[in-house]
Structure formats: C-alpha cells, structure tokens
Amino acid sequence: MARKQNSRGDFTASHIFYKDGQQVAVPDHIEVIYYTDDMCGKFVCERNGEKRKYCSISEDGMTLFTHLALSERYIGNGQLRYTMIEYVADGAFPTGERACPVPGTLNVFLWTGETDEETTVLESSTLLSVVNDIQGMHELIKLLTPQRVESEDAMREMIANGLCVEGQIYYIEE
C-alpha cells in the first residue's frame, strides 16, 4: 500500500544507484522530475557537478537525497512518479551531453489529507542495467520474468517499455 503524503507538504526521497548489480556513486549530472498522473505541474531536482537544486548527496557520494518542497510548488494529487535523467558526455550532441531518461514510481500517493507517517525520508532504489543487444534482452526477460512470455509481440512490447523486475529497470542502450 502506498504511503499517503499531503500534496502541499515537504519531504525528502532518497535514491540509491546500481549498475550491473553493484551500487555506484550518484551520477555527476542527473535530473529528477517529479509529477503525478493528473500532470498539474512538476517539481525538478538536479545535480550538475557541485551545483545542486533541491537535492543533496550523502557524505560517501552513494545516495542522492531529493528535497521535494511541495509547499512551494503544487504538482497535483495522485501517484507520485518521476523521470530520472542522467546526462552522459557525448560529443555527437550540440550540448556535448546525451540525455538518458528512466521513468519510475515512488510508493507515495499525494492527497489533500494528512500524511501517514512522521518520517520524511522515503527510499527508492534505481537500477540502471544496460543490455546492449536485443538477444541479451530476450534472455534477460526469460530469466527474470516469473510468467512465460508467449509471443514475440509481447516480448517486443516489454523491451520497448523497459523491463521492470522488483524495482529494477532494464533497457537497451542504443
């Protein structure tokens, strides 16, 4: 069951990053855009090197704390979702960086009532595992999905949407 959070109340969410099954440091340039299903607005947290907007980093550099000041910006009611965008160096793009977005959902439901808990820190684990080819994704789906994928169309749809297993998101890097 999702935690209920007042849609005008401030709170902090923490994100831990994994790659290839190992915890990694918070990326140097990352943006987290929070929103709800009704799309009334968005709240953006960003780290770009030493510059930080509504976020902080743990002393060991392994956890990103995003500080959602919803008292300053109303984003609506409903399931709290986010898009996490890591910017990686790539000279092929005019800005010199390529955006790599990954959607996610926090176990939080924003509403007009009281917040369920006293704690203000919510934990989320984001695993960005990269599979470099379609065959690798097929094998990963077969290995990780409890149900049998019956058709190639179903397999393609899972690949197109990204495979999410136990909070871990797998996608094909192009």
C-alpha positions in Angstrom: 0.0 0.0 0.0 1.3 3.4 -0.9 2.2 5.9 1.8 -0.1 8.9 1.8 1.6 12.3 1.7 -0.1 15.7 1.9 0.3 17.2 -1.6 1.4 20.6 0.0 3.8 19.0 2.5 7.6 18.9 2.1 9.5 15.6 2.3 12.8 14.0 1.2 13.2 11.0 -1.0 16.5 9.1 -1.3 17.7 7.3 -4.4 20.5 4.7 -4.5 22.0 3.7 -7.8 23.1 0.3 -9.1 24.8 -0.8 -12.3 25.4 -4.4 -13.1 24.2 -5.4 -9.7 26.7 -3.2 -7.8 26.0 0.1 -6.0 27.6 3.0 -7.8 28.1 6.7 -6.9 25.5 9.3 -7.8 26.0 10.4 -11.4 27.7 13.7 -11.8 24.8 15.2 -13.8 21.4 14.0 -13.0 17.9 15.5 -13.0 14.8 14.1 -11.3 11.5 15.4 -12.5 8.6 14.5 -10.2 4.9 14.6 -11.3 1.5 13.0 -10.7 -0.9 11.3 -13.1 -3.0 14.4 -13.4 0.1 16.3 -14.7 -0.8 19.6 -12.8 2.8 20.5 -12.6 6.3 19.2 -12.0 9.0 19.5 -9.4 12.6 19.3 -10.6 15.7 18.4 -8.6 19.1 18.5 -10.2 22.7 17.8 -9.6 25.3 19.2 -12.1 28.7 18.7 -10.6 28.9 20.8 -7.5 25.7 22.8 -8.4 22.6 21.4 -6.7 19.0 22.3 -6.9 16.6 20.8 -4.3 19.0 17.9 -3.6 22.0 16.8 -1.6 24.5 13.9 -1.7 25.4 11.6 1.1 28.9 12.0 2.6 30.1 8.8 0.8 28.6 10.1 -2.5 26.4 7.0 -2.9 22.9 8.4 -2.2 21.0 11.2 -3.8 18.6 13.0 -1.4 15.9 14.9 -3.3 14.1 17.5 -1.2 10.5 17.9 -2.6 9.4 21.4 -1.4 5.8 20.8 -2.4 4.8 23.8 -0.2 6.5 25.9 -2.9 5.1 24.1 -6.0 1.9 22.2 -6.3 2.1 19.2 -8.6 -1.3 17.7 -8.1 -2.8 14.7 -6.4 -2.3 11.0 -7.2 0.5 8.5 -7.6 3.9 10.2 -7.4 6.0 9.4 -10.4 9.4 10.6 -11.7 11.6 10.6 -14.7 15.3 10.4 -13.8 17.6 11.7 -16.5 21.3 11.0 -16.4 23.3 13.2 -18.7 26.4 11.5 -20.1 29.2 13.0 -22.2 28.6 12.6 -25.9 30.2 14.9 -28.4 27.6 13.9 -31.1 25.1 16.2 -29.4 25.1 20.0 -29.6 25.3 20.4 -25.8 28.0 17.7 -25.5 25.7 15.5 -23.4 23.2 12.8 -24.2 20.1 12.5 -22.0 19.3 9.0 -20.8 15.8 9.1 -19.1 14.4 6.3 -16.9 10.8 6.6 -15.6 9.9 5.4 -12.1 7.3 5.5 -9.4 7.7 6.2 -5.7 5.4 4.3 -3.3 3.7 7.6 -2.4 0.2 8.9 -3.1 -0.2 12.6 -2.9 -3.6 13.8 -1.5 -5.2 16.6 0.5 -5.4 14.7 3.8 -2.8 14.2 6.5 0.5 12.5 5.8 0.5 8.9 7.1 3.9 8.9 8.8 6.2 11.2 10.7 9.3 10.2 8.8 10.3 12.4 5.9 12.7 10.2 4.1 11.5 7.7 1.5 13.8 5.2 0.0 13.9 4.2 -3.7 16.4 2.0 -5.4 17.1 2.7 -9.1 19.0 0.1 -11.0 20.2 1.1 -14.4 21.4 -2.1 -16.0 22.2 -1.8 -19.7 21.7 -4.7 -22.1 23.5 -4.0 -25.4 21.5 -6.1 -27.8 18.1 -7.5 -28.5 19.1 -11.1 -27.9 20.5 -10.2 -24.5 17.2 -8.5 -23.6 15.3 -11.7 -24.7 17.5 -13.8 -22.4 17.1 -11.4 -19.5 13.3 -11.4 -19.9 13.2 -15.2 -19.9 15.4 -15.3 -16.8 13.7 -12.7 -14.7 10.0 -12.9 -15.6 8.0 -15.3 -13.5 5.4 -15.8 -16.2 6.3 -17.2 -19.6 6.3 -14.7 -22.4 4.1 -16.4 -25.1 4.7 -14.3 -28.2 7.4 -12.2 -29.9 5.0 -9.2 -29.9 4.7 -9.4 -26.1 8.5 -9.7 -25.9 8.9 -6.6 -28.1 6.4 -4.6 -26.0 8.3 -5.5 -22.8 11.5 -4.4 -24.5 10.0 -1.1 -25.8 8.6 -0.2 -22.4 11.7 -1.3 -20.5 11.7 -4.3 -18.3 10.9 -3.6 -14.6 11.6 -6.5 -12.2 11.4 -6.0 -8.5 12.1 -2.2 -8.9 14.9 -2.8 -11.3 14.6 -1.2 -14.7 16.4 -2.8 -17.6 16.6 -1.1 -21.0 18.6 -1.4 -24.3 21.2 1.2 -24.8 21.2 2.4 -28.3 
